[in-house]
């Protein structure tokens, strides 16, 4: 079997998963009413970074693997009814605006109830498709994570979104490959942090509410709620181009803060309904990014829109 192929059993599992989400989801129109769910998809095979070039072509823009690039061109893009970027600590803001300059150490702790499920998902899905491969054992991340930021630029050179590619430093295996931007949901005056994780003929998306705390920490949360609000979603597309979307009962909370020694840290909780499934802790250090393999190119054809 050549590199990059998915075995027949894996492809059958992926098709079955997409069929399930079409069954429980609702039809969505990504060109009109549900444009807020429009996000990168991926073709057949492992995800890795292959979606980046396709997304640049789709928006008629180009890729920029900027060594100083950030998940957001400016945190002010999140300014709205309940949040002001000027209220967060300068180091927190620097991380989001210059993410590529930050290195991270990671600690992970699963709850006893959810760890077997996490290991199963990672084994049969995450590592196979090189996406959402949540680490299940502390030693998986003992050597830290490498990360690269690739900016998706529009025709006019402004930042449309940013691809954040995170791999295990010890093995080079992909853990996450996400598309980050600021996006305002219908009927809201407050922009959210929007994260899309491309998958074959679909994606997982999370809309996170920003909140600044009195000590300058940034809290991002995806709370329970109705379809159309902040939270987590799955979007799938069938062979005829019909698209379905479903809200999923996964809730996340991030707290990005500077500790008493001046070190930038992040506490991350993931819950299924109300039950705590996973805790992650990141220690972030600014410096020159570690080189990591990749084949991202900087140009993309610009089709007519």
C-alpha positions as CSV (number, residue, x, y, z in Angstrom):
1,X,0.0,0.0,0.0
2,X,1.4,3.4,-1.0
3,X,1.9,6.2,1.5
4,X,-1.2,8.3,1.9
5,X,-3.7,5.6,1.0
6,X,-6.4,4.7,3.4
7,X,-7.2,0.9,3.7
8,X,-10.6,-0.3,2.4
9,X,-11.9,-0.9,6.0
10,X,-11.0,2.6,6.9
11,X,-12.8,4.1,3.9
12,X,-15.9,2.1,4.8
13,X,-15.8,3.4,8.3
14,X,-15.4,7.0,7.1
15,X,-18.4,6.6,4.7
16,X,-20.5,5.1,7.4
17,X,-19.6,8.0,9.8
18,X,-20.6,10.6,7.1
19,X,-23.9,8.7,6.5
20,X,-24.7,8.9,10.2
21,X,-24.1,12.7,10.4
22,X,-26.3,13.1,7.3
23,X,-29.0,11.1,9.0
24,X,-29.0,13.1,12.3
25,X,-28.1,16.5,10.8
26,X,-30.2,19.0,8.9
27,X,-29.8,20.3,5.3
28,X,-27.7,23.5,5.2
29,X,-27.1,26.0,2.5
30,X,-23.5,27.2,2.7
31,X,-24.0,29.9,0.1
32,X,-26.9,31.7,1.8
33,X,-28.7,31.0,5.1
34,X,-25.9,28.9,6.7
35,X,-22.9,30.7,5.2
36,X,-21.5,30.9,8.7
37,X,-20.8,27.1,8.4
38,X,-18.8,27.5,5.2
39,X,-15.3,26.1,5.9
40,X,-12.6,24.0,4.3
41,X,-13.2,20.4,3.4
42,X,-10.7,17.8,2.3
43,X,-10.4,15.3,-0.5
44,X,-9.8,11.5,-0.1
45,X,-6.8,10.3,2.0
46,X,-5.1,11.6,5.1
47,X,-5.8,15.2,5.9
48,X,-2.4,16.6,7.1
49,X,-2.0,19.9,5.3
50,X,-3.4,18.9,1.9
51,X,-6.5,21.1,2.4
52,X,-4.5,24.3,2.5
53,X,-3.8,24.6,-1.2
54,X,-7.4,23.7,-2.2
55,X,-8.8,26.3,0.2
56,X,-6.4,29.0,-1.2
57,X,-7.7,28.2,-4.7
58,X,-11.3,28.2,-3.5
59,X,-11.1,31.7,-2.2
60,X,-9.0,32.9,-5.1
61,X,-6.1,33.7,-2.8
62,X,-2.7,32.4,-1.9
63,X,-0.8,30.8,1.0
64,X,1.8,32.5,3.1
65,X,3.9,30.3,5.4
66,X,4.8,33.4,7.5
67,X,7.4,32.7,10.2
68,X,5.8,35.4,12.3
69,X,2.2,34.6,11.3
70,X,-0.7,34.5,13.8
71,X,-4.0,32.7,14.1
72,X,-5.6,36.2,13.8
73,X,-4.1,39.1,11.9
74,X,-5.2,41.2,14.9
75,X,-7.1,40.3,18.1
76,X,-9.1,43.4,17.5
77,X,-11.1,41.3,15.0
78,X,-12.8,39.9,18.1
79,X,-13.9,43.3,19.4
80,X,-17.6,43.4,19.9
81,X,-20.5,43.7,22.3
82,X,-18.7,41.9,25.2
83,X,-15.0,41.8,24.4
84,X,-12.2,44.2,23.8
85,X,-8.7,42.9,22.8
86,X,-7.0,45.7,24.7
87,X,-8.2,44.1,28.0
88,X,-6.1,40.9,27.6
89,X,-2.5,40.6,28.7
90,X,0.0,41.7,26.0
91,X,1.6,38.2,25.9
92,X,-1.8,36.6,25.3
93,X,-2.4,39.0,22.4
94,X,1.1,38.4,21.0
95,X,0.4,34.6,21.0
96,X,-2.7,35.0,18.8
97,X,-1.1,37.6,16.5
98,X,2.3,35.9,16.2
99,X,1.5,32.3,16.9
100,X,4.4,30.9,14.8
101,X,6.9,32.4,17.2
102,X,5.7,30.4,20.1
103,X,6.8,26.9,21.1
104,X,4.7,24.7,23.3
105,X,5.0,21.9,25.9
106,X,1.9,19.8,26.5
107,X,0.5,17.7,29.3
108,X,-2.6,15.6,28.9
109,X,-5.0,13.9,31.3
110,X,-8.0,11.9,30.3
111,X,-10.7,10.9,32.7
112,X,-10.8,7.2,33.4
113,X,-14.3,6.9,31.9
114,X,-13.4,8.5,28.6
115,X,-9.8,7.4,28.0
116,X,-10.7,4.0,26.4
117,X,-12.9,5.8,23.9
118,X,-10.2,8.4,23.3
119,X,-7.7,5.7,22.5
120,X,-10.1,3.9,20.2
121,X,-10.9,7.1,18.3
122,X,-7.2,8.0,18.0
123,X,-6.3,4.5,16.8
124,X,-9.0,3.9,14.2
125,X,-9.6,7.5,13.2
126,X,-7.2,10.3,14.3
127,X,-3.8,8.8,13.5
128,X,-5.1,7.2,10.3
129,X,-6.5,10.4,8.8
130,X,-3.9,12.7,10.4
131,X,-6.5,14.9,12.0
132,X,-7.9,15.3,15.6
133,X,-5.5,12.7,16.9
134,X,-6.0,13.6,20.5
135,X,-3.0,12.3,22.6
136,X,-4.1,9.7,25.1
137,X,-1.0,9.1,27.1
138,X,1.4,11.6,28.8
139,X,4.4,10.1,27.0
140,X,2.8,10.8,23.6
141,X,3.6,14.5,24.1
142,X,6.7,14.2,26.3
143,X,8.8,15.8,23.7
144,X,6.3,18.6,23.0
145,X,4.5,19.7,19.9
146,X,5.9,21.5,16.9
147,X,3.6,23.9,15.1
148,X,3.5,25.9,11.9
149,X,1.2,28.7,10.9
150,X,0.3,29.2,7.2
151,X,-1.8,32.3,6.5
152,X,-4.6,32.1,3.9
153,X,-4.5,35.5,2.1
154,X,-7.2,37.0,0.0
155,X,-6.5,38.5,-3.4
156,X,-5.9,41.9,-1.8
157,X,-3.3,40.4,0.6
158,X,-5.4,40.6,3.7
159,X,-5.7,37.5,6.0
160,X,-8.8,35.4,5.4
161,X,-7.8,32.7,7.9
162,X,-4.8,30.8,9.2
163,X,-3.9,27.2,9.1
164,X,-2.3,25.9,12.3
165,X,-0.5,22.6,11.8
166,X,0.5,20.8,15.0
167,X,2.6,17.7,15.0
168,X,4.3,15.5,17.7
169,X,7.9,16.6,18.0
170,X,9.1,13.1,18.6
171,X,7.5,11.5,15.5
172,X,6.2,14.2,13.2
173,X,2.7,12.7,13.3
174,X,-0.1,15.2,12.8
175,X,-2.3,15.9,15.8
176,X,-4.4,18.8,14.6
177,X,-4.7,20.7,11.4
178,X,-7.1,23.6,11.9
179,X,-8.3,26.7,10.1
180,X,-8.6,29.7,12.4
181,X,-10.4,33.0,11.9
182,X,-12.8,35.5,13.6
183,X,-16.4,35.0,12.5
184,X,-19.7,36.6,13.7
185,X,-22.7,34.3,14.0
186,X,-26.1,35.5,12.7
187,X,-27.9,37.8,15.1
188,X,-24.8,38.3,17.3
189,X,-22.9,41.5,17.9
190,X,-19.9,39.6,19.3
191,X,-17.4,37.9,16.9
192,X,-16.3,34.4,17.9
193,X,-13.1,32.5,17.4
194,X,-13.9,30.0,14.6
195,X,-11.9,26.8,14.2
196,X,-12.6,24.3,11.4
197,X,-10.9,20.9,11.3
198,X,-11.1,19.7,7.6
199,X,-12.0,16.0,7.0
200,X,-12.8,14.1,3.9
201,X,-16.1,15.6,2.4
202,X,-16.7,17.4,5.7
203,X,-15.3,19.1,8.8
204,X,-15.7,19.6,12.5
205,X,-16.2,23.2,13.5
206,X,-16.1,25.1,16.9
207,X,-17.3,28.6,17.6
208,X,-15.8,29.9,20.8
209,X,-17.0,32.9,22.8
210,X,-14.2,35.3,23.9
211,X,-14.1,36.8,27.3
212,X,-11.3,38.9,29.0
213,X,-10.8,38.3,32.8
214,X,-9.7,41.1,35.2
215,X,-6.1,39.6,35.3
216,X,-5.8,39.8,31.5
217,X,-6.5,36.2,30.9
218,X,-8.5,35.2,27.8
219,X,-11.3,32.7,28.2
220,X,-12.7,30.9,25.1
221,X,-15.7,28.7,25.5
222,X,-18.2,26.7,23.4
223,X,-21.3,26.5,25.6
224,X,-24.4,24.4,25.2
225,X,-27.2,26.0,23.1
226,X,-29.3,26.0,20.0
227,X,-28.3,25.4,16.4
228,X,-26.8,28.7,15.2
229,X,-25.1,29.7,18.4
230,X,-21.5,29.2,19.7
231,X,-20.6,25.5,20.0
232,X,-19.4,22.5,18.1
233,X,-20.7,21.3,14.7
234,X,-20.2,18.6,12.2
235,X,-20.7,19.4,8.5
236,X,-20.7,16.6,5.8
237,X,-21.3,16.7,2.1
238,X,-22.6,13.8,-0.1
239,X,-21.5,12.8,-3.6
240,X,-24.3,15.0,-5.1
241,X,-23.0,18.1,-3.3
242,X,-25.8,18.2,-0.7
243,X,-24.6,19.4,2.7
244,X,-25.9,18.5,6.1
245,X,-24.9,20.1,9.5
246,X,-25.4,18.9,13.1
247,X,-24.7,20.5,16.4
248,X,-22.7,18.1,18.7
249,X,-22.7,18.0,22.5
250,X,-19.0,18.6,22.8
251,X,-18.0,21.7,24.9
252,X,-14.6,23.2,25.3
253,X,-13.1,25.8,27.5
254,X,-9.7,27.5,27.1
255,X,-8.1,29.8,29.6
256,X,-4.9,31.5,28.2
257,X,-3.1,33.4,31.0
258,X,0.3,34.6,32.3
259,X,1.2,32.9,35.6
260,X,3.0,34.5,38.6
261,X,6.4,33.9,37.0
262,X,5.5,35.6,33.7
263,X,5.0,32.3,31.8
264,X,2.2,32.1,29.3
265,X,0.0,29.0,29.9
266,X,-3.2,27.5,28.7
267,X,-5.7,25.3,30.5
268,X,-8.0,23.4,28.1
269,X,-11.0,21.3,29.1
270,X,-13.1,19.2,26.8
271,X,-16.5,17.9,27.9
272,X,-19.1,15.6,26.5
273,X,-22.4,17.0,27.6
274,X,-21.5,17.9,31.2
275,X,-18.9,15.2,31.8
276,X,-15.3,16.1,31.8
277,X,-13.5,13.9,29.3
278,X,-10.0,15.5,28.8
279,X,-7.7,18.1,30.3
280,X,-4.8,19.6,28.4
281,X,-2.2,22.1,29.7
282,X,0.2,24.0,27.5
283,X,3.3,25.9,28.5
284,X,4.1,28.5,25.8
285,X,7.5,30.0,25.2
286,X,8.3,32.6,22.7
287,X,11.3,32.0,20.4
288,X,12.4,30.9,17.0
289,X,10.1,28.2,15.7
290,X,11.5,24.7,15.4
291,X,11.8,23.7,11.7
292,X,9.4,21.0,10.7
293,X,8.7,19.2,7.4
294,X,6.1,20.4,5.1
295,X,5.3,21.0,1.4
296,X,3.2,24.1,1.6
297,X,3.6,26.3,-1.5
298,X,2.8,30.0,-1.6
299,X,0.8,30.4,-4.8
300,X,-2.6,29.2,-5.9
301,X,-4.7,29.8,-9.0
302,X,-7.3,32.4,-8.7
303,X,-10.6,31.2,-10.2
304,X,-13.4,33.5,-11.1
305,X,-15.9,33.8,-8.2
